[in-house]
Amino acid sequence: MYSLKSHDISNEKQDYKLAIDSVGLQNVKIPVKLNTRIQNSADVSLFVSLDSPFNRGIHMSRLYLILHEHFSKKPLSFSLLKTALIKGIKSQKGISSSGSLQIKTKWPILRKALKSPLTGWREYPYHLEVNYSAKTKQFEFLASSEVLYSSTCPCSSSLSTQMIKNHLIKNFPKKEKGSKKEFLKYLNKEDFLIATPHAQKSTAFFKIKLQISTQNKFSMIPLIDQIETCLGTPVQTAVKREDEAEFAIKNASNLMFCEDAVRRIGYLFKNKKEFKDYFIRVEHYESLHPFTVQASIAKGVKGGWKAYS
């Protein structure tokens, strides 16, 4: 009979005696509960430090079992992440003192059309992260997501308006000026609209670091709603003609450069006391040019990451 019992390989001595800052499992597929009604697939990553320069490795299987034990039972929250992270660190029996736990999933939201009774589903990235540092003995709570919206170029709108005015002055008969009936008839000509402003689908990425005292009260969906409101033209789902017309009206009255968009979100974040730090980046995928324009505002959080990185 062969015995499965053997010495613990992770405790073997090795030649390169260095501590390791972070080691663990990345993108473990786990179904998570977003709330009591919605469940979705998630990529979960759990890392711990290997403080001992003498130990060959950590116990990976313990981390895996902790993830499956915790995220299949309770709705996703910072408290749940914190509990699982602490257990992950303690599971290493003294060779780990710091760690990080990250969850990346998507939250489906049923959105109403602008005018008609139609509804449709939108999915928003929903990412939470908890870090613990043995040096500071502090937890760090971060959340990130992104919002898609339409942005109409102010320069292009101004140029298009001026070209239409010039075309009207040049081509509308002088003898018919002042005649409402003839003017409306002229507007219906196919060649009247000689220029249109260019608009593009755009993305706002954001990552926030929460005050420790407010992490249990945080909710991502109301924040996404506020960002969409301040941007004014979030992308739509199912639409009828009246919805598309309303969207065109909103775009015409909501002209913005990428600088305008990032400032709107920045002003919103600046006035939120529950945010300790944040990073915002907007990208406008130019329809005029083959490149993308972007702008960012950061407070305490640096880097060019995206919400899903």
N, C-alpha and C positions, 0 to 999 in steps of 0.2 A: 504493500500500500504506500502510495506517495502522499506526503503531507503538504498541504498548501501553506503551512506556517513557515515563515522565513524571517530573516532580519529585515528591519525597516531600511530600505534603500535610501530614502530621503535623509536618513541620518548618517549616511556614509561620508567619510572625509573626502575632500577633493582638493585639487592642487591650487586652484585660484581662489584664494581666501578674500572674497569681497562680499559685502552686503548688497542686496538688490532692492531698489526702490519700489518696484511694482512687478508682480507676477501673478498670473491667474487665468481666468477664462474670459474669452471675448465672443460676443454675439451668440450666446446660447439661446436657442429657440424655445420660448416658453409662452403658453397662453396666459394672459394676465386679465384680471377684472378691472375695467376702467371705472365702473360703478356697479351698483346692484343689478343693472339691466344689460350692460354692454361688456362683452368680452372680446379681446382681440389678440392676435399673435404679436410677440415682442422679441426684440433682440436684447438680451440682458448680459452685462459684463460685470464681473466681480474680480477685483485685484486686491492683493495684500502685499505688504512689504516682507522681504526675507531679511530680517535684521542680523541673523547669525551668519557670519562669514564661513562658518565651518559646516553648516548643514548643506547637503547637496541640493535639496529642493523642498517644496511645500507639499501639502496633501491636497492635490487638485480635486479628488473625488469628494472630499468633504465640502468644498465650495459648491460643487454641482448639486449635491443633495440638499444643501441649504437653500439654493435657489428654487428648486422644485417644491420644497416643503413650504416656503413662505408665499410664493406668488400664485399659487393655485387656490388659495383659500379666501384671502381678504382683498378688498378693492385697493387699487394702487394709490399710494400716498407717500409723503416724505417719511412719515413715522414707520411705515412698513420697510422702506429702503434702509432707514437708519438701524432698525432692529436686525435686518438680515446682514448688514455690513458688520455690526458688532459681533454677531455670531460667527461670521466668516473669519474675522480677525482672531477671535478666541478659539476657533476650531483648530488653529495651528499650534496650540499648546505652548505658547511662550516664544515662538520664533518670529512672530509678526506683531507689529504694534500700530501700523497705519494701514489705510485701505481706501478703496473707491468702488462705488456701485453705480452703474448707469443703466437706464432703461430707455429703449427707443421703440416707440410704437406709433400708431396713428389713431386719432379719435374721430369717428364719423359723426357729422352733425347734419340734421335735416334743415335745409335753408328754404325760406319762402321766396317766391319771385317778387319783383319790385311792384308789380301792379296786379297781375292775374292771380288766381288761386293756386297756381302750380307750385309744387315743392320738388326738391331734389337733394341728393346727398353730396356733401363735401367732406373730404378727409383732411385733417390737419396733423402734421407731425407733432408728437407729444413726447418730449424727452425730459427725463428727470435724472438728476445726479446728486449723490451724496459723497463727500470726501471727509476723511478723518485724518488729522495730522497728530502724530505722537509728540512732535516738538511743541506745537501750540496748544495741544489738548483741546482742540476746537473742531466742531463739525462745520462743513460748508455745504449749503443747499443751493443748487442751480437748476434752472428750468429753461428750455429753449423750444422754439417753434418757428413757423414761417407763415406768411400771409400772401396770397396772390391777389393782385389788383391791376386795374387798367390805368395807364398814365398817358395823357394827351399833351403833346409838346406845346408850350406857350408860344414859342417862336413860329412854329409851323401854323398854329391857329391864327396868329396875327398876319402872317404872309398870305394865307388862304383867304382871310376876310378882305384884305386889301385888294387882292386879285379879283375877287368877286365884285367888289365895289367898282373897280376900274372897268371890268367887263360890262357891268350894268350901265355905267355912264356912257360908254362907247357904243353900245349896241341897242339900248332901249330908245325907240324913236322919240324925238323931241315933241312931236305933235301929240303923243300919247302920254306924256308925263303928267302925272296928277290923276290919271284915270285908274282907279282901283281895279276895275275889271280887266283892263289891258295889262296892268302890272302883274296880276295873278296869273293871267294867261302866259305872260312872258316867263314867269317863274317855273311853269310846268314844262318848258322846253328842255329837251334832253341835254343840250349843251350849256344850260345856264350854270350848273354847278361845275365850274372849270377847275376847281381846286378843293381838296379836303385836307385838314390837318392830320398828321400821322400820330397814331397811338400805338402803344405796345403793351403786351402783358408784362407785368413787373412783379418782383418778389421782395418782400421785407423779411429779413432774417433777424431774429433777436434772441439774446441770451441774458438772463437776469440772475443775479446773486441775491438771495433773500436774506433779510434780517433773521437771525436765529429765532427770535421771539415770535415771528409771524409765519414760519414755515408751515405750521399745521393749518393755518387759515387760507393758504394760497389755493387758488383755483385758476387753471389756465384758460378755460373757455370764456369767462367774462372778460379776461384781458384781450383775447383774440377779437371778441366783439367790439371792444373799445378801439382797438387798432384799426379795424375795418371801418368803424364810424369816422375816425379822424382822417383816414385816407379818402373816404368818400365814394370810391368806385371799386369795391371788391368784385372779383369775378363771380358770374352767376351760374346757376345750374340749368334747370328747365325754364324756357322762356316762350312767351307768345309775342306777337307783334307789339302789343302795348308795353311789354317788359323791355323789349329791345329799344323801343322809342324812348322810354324813360332812362335807359342806360346811356343812350346817346346824349340826352339832355344833361344828365349828371356829368358826363365827360366834358361837355362843352362849357359847363359852369365850374369845372374843377381842374383847370389846367395846372400842371405841375412838372417841374424839373425834378431830378433825383434829389437835389439839394432841398427842395420844398418838402418832399416826402419824408426824408430822414429827420428834418427839423420838427415836423408834426409829431412823429413818434417820440422823438427826443424830449419835446415839451411835455408829452403825456407821461413819460417815464420820470422826468425830473420832479414832477409833483407827486410821486408815489412814495410815501414814507416807508412802505414795506420793502422797497428795493434798496439793497445796500450798494450794489454796483450793477452795471449793465453794459451790453454791447449791442449796437444796432447797425445793420448794413442793408441798404436797399440796392437793388440791381434793376436797371431798365434795359430790357433786351431790344435795342434799337431796331426799328423797322427801316430807318433811313440809312444806317451804317451797318457794316458787317461785324461791329464790335459791340460790347456791352459797356454801359456807363454805370458807375456805382458811387455811393457816398456812405460814410460811416460816422457814427458818434460813439465814443466809449467813455465810460466812467469806471475806472478801477479794473475793468476786464479788457485785456489787450489781445490782439491777434486777428487774423483774417479768416477765422473759421466760419463755417456755415452752421445753421441750426442742426443739420443732420450729420455733421462731422463727428 
